[in-house]
Amino acid sequence: MKTDKRKELFLEKFKATKGNISIASEAANMPRQTYYDWRKADKNFATAADDIIAGTGDFVESKLMQKISKDDTSSIIFYCKTKLKDRGYIERGENDVKFSGTLIGKWQD
């Protein structure tokens, strides 16, 4: 099979598997590394793969929004922590700050 046809087959499988490189490679009967080689060598292939990855992101985000619309608390919290940081929805952690093994204070992110 010619390389262009192999790329088309891989991209078809890549889309069907929602961007899973391993499963798409196996379905296209090619080594996983070939995907990375093609990405480096072929800008059009890389763009097509990126479009599939972006489409998968859109799909996943739509599923999150469906859960949010059903008042799923954990989904709402996740969205707030990832998309609304500018509104104060962030977690702060404390780390011990040590100098030569001696605790000298706490560090807050």
C-alpha positions in Angstrom: 0.0 0.0 0.0 1.3 3.4 -0.9 2.2 5.9 1.9 -0.6 8.3 1.1 -3.2 5.5 1.3 -1.6 4.3 4.6 -1.9 7.8 6.0 -5.5 8.0 5.0 -6.3 4.7 6.5 -4.5 5.7 9.7 -6.4 9.0 9.9 -9.7 7.2 9.4 -8.9 4.8 12.3 -7.5 7.7 14.4 -10.8 9.5 14.0 -12.8 6.4 14.8 -10.9 5.8 18.0 -11.2 9.4 19.1 -7.5 10.1 18.7 -6.0 6.9 20.3 -2.6 6.5 18.6 -2.0 2.9 19.8 -5.4 1.5 18.8 -5.4 3.4 15.4 -1.9 2.2 14.7 -2.8 -1.4 15.4 -6.0 -1.1 13.3 -4.0 0.3 10.4 -1.4 -2.4 10.9 1.6 -0.1 11.4 4.0 0.7 14.2 3.0 3.5 16.6 6.3 5.3 15.8 5.2 5.7 12.2 2.6 8.2 13.4 5.2 10.4 15.0 7.5 10.1 12.0 4.7 11.2 9.7 3.8 14.1 12.0 7.4 15.4 11.7 7.7 14.9 8.0 4.3 15.9 6.7 2.7 19.1 7.8 -0.6 18.2 6.2 -0.8 14.9 8.0 0.1 16.7 11.3 -2.7 19.2 10.7 -5.2 16.5 9.9 -4.2 14.6 13.1 -4.5 17.8 15.1 -8.0 18.4 13.7 -9.0 15.0 14.9 -7.5 15.6 18.3 -9.4 19.0 18.5 -12.6 17.3 17.5 -12.2 14.8 20.3 -11.6 17.6 22.7 -14.9 19.2 21.5 -16.7 15.9 22.0 -15.3 15.4 25.5 -16.2 19.0 26.4 -19.7 18.5 25.2 -20.1 15.4 27.4 -18.9 17.5 30.4 -21.4 20.2 29.6 -24.2 17.5 29.4 -23.2 16.4 33.0 -23.1 20.0 34.2 -26.6 20.6 32.7 -27.8 17.7 34.9 -26.4 19.4 38.0 -23.5 16.9 38.4 -21.6 18.5 41.3 -18.2 17.0 40.5 -18.4 18.1 36.9 -19.4 21.6 37.9 -16.4 21.8 40.4 -14.0 20.4 37.7 -15.2 23.1 35.2 -14.8 25.8 37.8 -11.3 24.8 38.7 -10.1 24.5 35.1 -12.1 27.3 33.3 -12.8 29.8 36.0 -9.5 30.3 37.7 -9.7 34.0 37.0 -12.8 34.2 39.2 -11.1 32.6 42.1 -11.9 29.0 41.6 -8.4 27.6 42.3 -7.0 25.3 44.9 -4.1 26.4 46.9 -1.6 24.0 48.3 1.0 24.3 51.0 4.5 23.1 50.7 7.1 23.0 53.4 10.1 25.1 52.7 13.3 23.6 54.1 16.9 24.8 54.1 19.5 22.3 55.0 16.8 20.1 56.5 15.4 22.8 58.8 11.8 23.9 58.2 11.9 27.7 57.6 8.3 28.3 56.6 5.3 27.3 54.5 4.9 28.1 50.8 1.5 28.6 49.3 0.8 28.3 45.6 
